[in-house]
Amino acid sequence: MPNETLLHDSISRSIIGAFYEVYNALGFGFLEHVYVSALDNELRERGHAVSREFGVNVLYKNRVIAVQRLDMVVDDRVVVEIKSSRTLPEMAARQVYNYLRASRLELGLLLHFGPKASFFRLISSNR
């Protein structure tokens, strides 16, 4: 079996490390915008370019039919969606997948600041 590297491996490892750094400092219980702000600060300290509330157009027959607001895009390569609910909503992964399709980016990280920290990598080949 060949040794395959993960898509945007070093960026995603840094984001996940920053996620745990924030979670370990703040724990569970804050509203989503608190975690977004803390993660934004942590990622910038690690040298990443961060875009927040990043708008992407959803097209249908070459017409804009909706604009989706992504929590965060890191280094113009990775979509980051943050949830802070007690349980992760069923639609959260689908939401990230839709963001990937609309943005034409291929890697999304769903970060759950729940009672137990967890993350999910989602990939959409948009080629």
Helices and strands as residue ranges (DSSP letters): H 9-26, H 32-45, E 50-60, E 63-74, E 78-83, H 92-103, E 107-113, E 117-123
